[in-house]
């Protein structure tokens, strides 16, 4: 069979290493948004059991893309929020939460939502309204 070699060892050392690595990937999400979302947790767990090398490559690529030297984390997360809103992806909420975690304000999220609405329309802006209201429930 062509492709990357696979490992099918089931000894205790491999399981401990696999769990440690899974925990590290989950920790990246916890550090960024405060939680590992359920869909992501399921994907991580499945990928660790099916193809941990592919998972590591994708997660390392994701980490590199989300931590560029040229942009601060608030800017990165606001951009991700706007892009995902323009796609009307539920993942926009994760990046809004991450943006708030690194200091983004309600006004900055709203401005990013306005950019998304420019390219996607009211569907994106409506989604943003719900996300922002949930993040800032005391602001009305």
C-alpha positions in Angstrom: 0.0 0.0 0.0 1.4 3.4 -1.0 1.5 6.5 1.3 2.7 7.1 4.8 3.5 4.1 7.0 1.0 3.4 9.7 1.4 2.2 13.2 -0.9 -0.4 14.6 0.8 -1.0 17.9 -1.5 -1.1 20.9 1.0 -1.3 23.7 0.5 0.9 26.8 3.3 3.2 25.9 1.7 4.1 22.6 -1.7 4.8 24.3 0.0 7.1 26.9 1.8 9.0 24.1 -1.4 9.2 22.1 -3.4 10.6 25.1 -0.6 13.1 25.9 -0.6 14.3 22.3 -4.4 14.5 22.2 -4.3 16.6 25.4 -1.8 18.9 23.8 -4.0 19.5 20.8 -7.0 20.1 23.0 -5.0 22.5 25.1 -4.4 24.7 22.0 -8.1 25.2 21.7 -8.5 25.8 25.4 -5.7 28.4 25.4 -7.3 30.1 22.4 -11.0 30.1 23.3 -11.2 28.7 26.8 -12.7 25.3 25.7 -12.3 22.6 23.2 -15.6 22.7 21.2 -17.4 19.4 21.0 -17.1 19.0 17.2 -13.4 19.8 17.4 -12.9 17.4 20.3 -14.6 14.6 18.4 -12.5 15.3 15.3 -9.3 15.4 17.4 -10.1 12.1 19.1 -11.1 10.4 15.8 -8.0 11.6 14.0 -5.7 10.6 16.8 -7.0 7.0 16.4 -7.0 7.0 12.6 -4.1 9.1 11.4 -2.2 11.0 14.2 0.5 12.1 11.7 -2.1 13.9 9.5 -3.8 15.4 12.6 -0.4 16.7 13.8 0.4 18.2 10.4 -3.0 19.9 10.1 -3.0 21.2 13.7 0.6 22.5 13.4 -0.4 24.2 10.2 -3.4 25.7 11.9 -1.3 26.9 14.8 1.2 28.5 12.5 -1.5 30.3 10.5 -3.1 31.6 13.7 0.1 32.9 15.2 1.8 35.0 12.5 4.6 37.3 13.6 3.2 40.2 11.6 -0.3 40.3 13.4 -1.3 40.5 17.0 -3.8 37.9 18.3 -6.7 40.3 18.6 -6.3 41.2 14.9 -6.0 37.6 13.9 -9.1 36.6 15.8 -11.1 39.5 14.4 -10.1 38.5 10.9 -11.0 34.9 11.5 -14.4 36.0 13.0 -15.1 38.1 9.9 -14.1 35.4 7.4 -16.2 32.8 9.2 -19.2 35.1 9.4 -18.9 35.7 5.7 -19.1 31.9 5.3 -22.0 31.9 7.9 -20.0 29.2 9.8 -20.9 28.4 13.3 -17.1 28.5 14.0 -17.4 32.3 13.9 -18.5 32.1 17.5 -15.3 30.4 18.6 -13.2 33.1 17.0 -15.3 35.8 18.5 -14.8 34.3 21.9 -11.1 34.1 21.2 -11.0 37.7 20.1 -12.7 38.8 23.4 -10.3 36.6 25.4 -7.4 38.7 23.9 -9.1 42.1 24.4 -11.5 42.7 21.5 -14.4 44.9 22.4 -18.1 44.6 21.4 -17.5 47.5 19.0 -14.5 45.8 17.3 -16.5 42.6 16.8 -19.4 44.7 15.4 -17.0 46.5 13.0 -15.7 43.1 11.8 -19.3 41.9 11.4 -19.9 44.9 9.2 -17.1 43.9 6.9 -18.5 40.4 6.7 -22.0 41.7 6.0 -20.5 43.8 3.1 -19.6 40.5 1.4 -22.3 38.1 2.7 -25.2 40.3 3.5 -27.7 40.3 6.4 -27.3 36.6 7.1 -23.7 37.3 8.4 -24.8 40.4 10.3 -27.7 38.5 11.9 -25.4 35.7 12.9 -22.9 38.2 14.4 -25.7 39.9 16.3 -26.5 36.7 18.1 -22.9 35.8 18.7 -22.0 39.3 20.1 -25.1 39.5 22.2 -24.2 36.1 23.8 -20.7 37.3 24.5 -21.9 40.6 26.1 -25.3 39.8 27.6 -25.2 42.8 30.0 -24.7 45.3 27.2 -28.2 44.8 25.6 
